[in-house]
Amino acid sequence: MATRFSGGKNIAMKVPPHQHEATVRFYRDLLGLEQIGGPAGDAVGFKFGVNNLWIDKVAGTSQAELWLEIVTNDTAEAAATLADAGVVRCDEIENLGTDFDGYWISSPASIIHLVDAKEGSWE
């Protein structure tokens, strides 16, 4: 079976501590998005259409970053496909734990992507 990729449902906005609360208020109070998670630690989630938008407070950052999720039918095969295309893994940016079937990559435009296993069947 060939490797398949699809956009995942999660979008993570990594924001500096000094912008976190104002960013959460923007999505919650001004836009009125439905809150689906948090406050749990430094992450607050919102329904964002068919996606989930997570606002994560990240110390040591100076500006917001957007991180995207890519799902695949086979993470090992996907890793080989991506490596063959010159895409470098960057797992050191955030620990996913040993039981998680996924890893981090960066696009040519330096956008971080989580590559993980798609739940359910491929159509």
Secondary structure as GFF3:
##gff-version 3
##sequence-region A 1 123
A	DSSP	beta_strand	5	15	.	.	.	ID=ss1
A	DSSP	alpha_helix	17	25	.	.	.	ID=ss2
A	DSSP	pi_helix	26	30	.	.	.	ID=ss3
A	DSSP	beta_strand	35	40	.	.	.	ID=ss4
A	DSSP	beta_strand	43	48	.	.	.	ID=ss5
A	DSSP	beta_strand	51	57	.	.	.	ID=ss6
A	DSSP	beta_strand	65	72	.	.	.	ID=ss7
A	DSSP	alpha_helix	75	84	.	.	.	ID=ss8
A	DSSP	three_ten_helix	91	93	.	.	.	ID=ss9
A	DSSP	beta_strand	102	106	.	.	.	ID=ss10
A	DSSP	beta_strand	112	117	.	.	.	ID=ss11
###
